[in-house]
Amino acid sequence: MTEVILETADLKTWLGGERRFLRAPQAVVRAVDGIDLRVHHGEVLGIVGESGCGKTTLGRTLLGVQRETAGDILLRGRMVSGLTPRAARQARREIQYVHQDPGAALDPWWSIGRTLEEGLKIQRITDRAGAVAAVIGAVGLDPSILRRYPHELSGGQLRRVALARILLLEPKIVIFDEPTSGLDLSVQATVLRFFRDMRDRLGLTYLMISHDLSMVRLMCDRIAIMYLGRIVEVGPTEDLFAAPTHPYTRALLAAAPTLSRSAAGREPMVPGEPPSAAAIPDGCRFRPRCRFAAAACAARDPALEPIAAARTVACLRWREVAASDPWVPDAAPTRAAI
């Protein structure tokens, strides 16, 4: 097993709660509410869940843009939590973030070349032109792109520019937020193949935040399923797709479109909307939407427990669920597809 490069212990990021003059205090939103996570050097970890489950807040907290409320973050075994956002960004320079919309993260009035050089100025790098030329070549772009502006580039080119921008900072961990959103399928395959090749060449570690189950299945070594601020299941990708254990994981996979699915043995999509993170239900958070819920589920919020090698789940009734409703897996796409 490779070294643990990033680790969190009971990480919490609560938003709101401020008291306002002559007005009711804001409700506390428990966006990230007790995350225990271990990321190994060189792996690709997928973070999957519905909108509003806290995926992006988790990424921003790991990066240091959002300050954690409680809990620990360790980078290469060194504590980097408990700092102001500015100090946290300095301590976590090895972690970089690729935004969901890379075009929005670029100044429309600056050329690509000027944008890439700006970070090197901050680091007082003297040979900025040489460094920019090298990284543009590394991401497979023609040097002529340095004279162009963000609006002149395609979605795939913007993804490569965004990665080039952070590679100049020499990261060890890259967090991708919806890396294939808004791209055509053919472009998605090209971009994902490029991301995979860059990881292999540079020894990077990826965290991929996404709704796209087909993408994380192709790209990720492990997947962590998030629901309402908590991780409810973690496991190797193929094991999780072959035999999902948590009722929420099963519902997510059942809802994913596929050409090969048989209707037999599959539960319907998860009903209703997730509760507000400002009003989390008692007991198991998924209980109000779970067709396997029992009286015991209202009494205790389950913690992650080991169920097999490298697999954990937070469900009181996972054994009964597996026994009463066997899972019929779909045929899996292979990584050769990208």
PyMOL commands that set and color helices and strands:
alter all, ss='L'
color gray80, all
select helices_A, chain A and resi 55-63+85-91+102-105+112-122+128-138+143-147+150-152+155-167+185-202+213-219+237-242+247-255+287-289+295-298+318-324+335-337
alter helices_A, ss='H'
color red, helices_A
select strands_A, chain A and resi 4-16+28-40+44-48+70-75+78-79+95-98+173-177+205-210+222-227+230-236+305-308+311-313
alter strands_A, ss='S'
color yellow, strands_A
deselect
rebuild
show_as cartoon
